[in-house]
């Protein structure tokens, strides 16, 4: 499983708030969408659906991140996604 993101901008003020909210947490669960595609190493590709700032905060805190696979309501996969 390889998770990618299409959101490149991160607001560090938001990340700082998320860090405060996550202190004491054991792990974080974030939603991802399956793209129906694989990378060059043969891993299934998933897109982080929501929680980009939470993900960054979890990484800063060294928290385990678990991904929950969701179906897109519009059914998009592949290049269309």
C-alpha positions in Angstrom: 0.0 0.0 0.0 1.4 3.4 -1.0 -0.6 6.5 0.1 -0.2 9.6 -2.0 -1.7 13.1 -1.6 -2.8 15.8 -4.0 -2.6 18.6 -1.4 0.8 20.1 -1.4 0.1 23.2 0.7 0.2 22.7 4.5 -0.7 25.5 7.0 1.7 25.1 9.9 -0.8 26.9 12.2 -3.3 24.1 11.6 -0.6 21.4 12.0 0.4 23.0 15.4 -3.3 22.9 16.6 -3.6 19.2 15.4 -0.4 18.4 17.3 -2.0 19.7 20.5 -5.2 17.8 19.8 -3.3 14.5 19.2 -1.0 14.6 22.2 -1.7 11.4 24.2 -3.2 9.6 21.3 -1.8 6.1 20.4 -2.6 6.2 16.7 -4.5 8.1 14.1 -7.0 6.6 11.5 -7.3 8.5 8.2 -9.5 7.8 5.1 -8.0 6.8 1.8 -9.4 6.1 -1.7 -8.1 3.2 -3.8 -7.0 4.5 -7.2 -7.2 1.2 -9.0 -3.6 1.8 -10.0 -0.1 0.5 -8.9 3.2 2.2 -8.7 6.4 1.0 -10.3 7.1 -1.3 -7.4 3.7 -3.0 -7.8 2.1 -1.4 -4.7 -1.5 -0.5 -4.8 -1.9 3.3 -4.8 -4.3 5.1 -2.5 -5.1 8.8 -2.2 -5.4 10.4 1.2 -9.0 11.7 1.2 -8.9 13.9 4.2 -6.7 14.7 7.1 -3.6 16.0 5.4 -2.8 18.3 8.4 -3.6 15.5 10.9 -1.2 13.2 9.0 1.6 15.8 9.3 0.9 16.3 13.0 0.9 12.5 13.6 4.3 12.2 11.8 5.7 15.0 13.9 4.5 13.2 17.1 5.7 9.8 15.9 2.2 8.3 16.0 1.1 5.2 14.2 -1.1 6.1 11.2 -3.7 3.6 10.1 -5.5 4.0 6.8 -9.2 3.2 6.4 -10.1 2.4 2.8 -13.2 4.2 1.6 -15.1 4.1 -1.7 -15.5 7.4 -3.4 -19.2 8.3 -3.7 -18.7 9.2 -7.4 -16.9 6.0 -8.1 -13.9 7.7 -9.7 -10.7 5.6 -10.0 -7.5 5.8 -12.1 -6.6 8.9 -14.0 -10.1 10.4 -13.5 -9.5 10.3 -9.8 
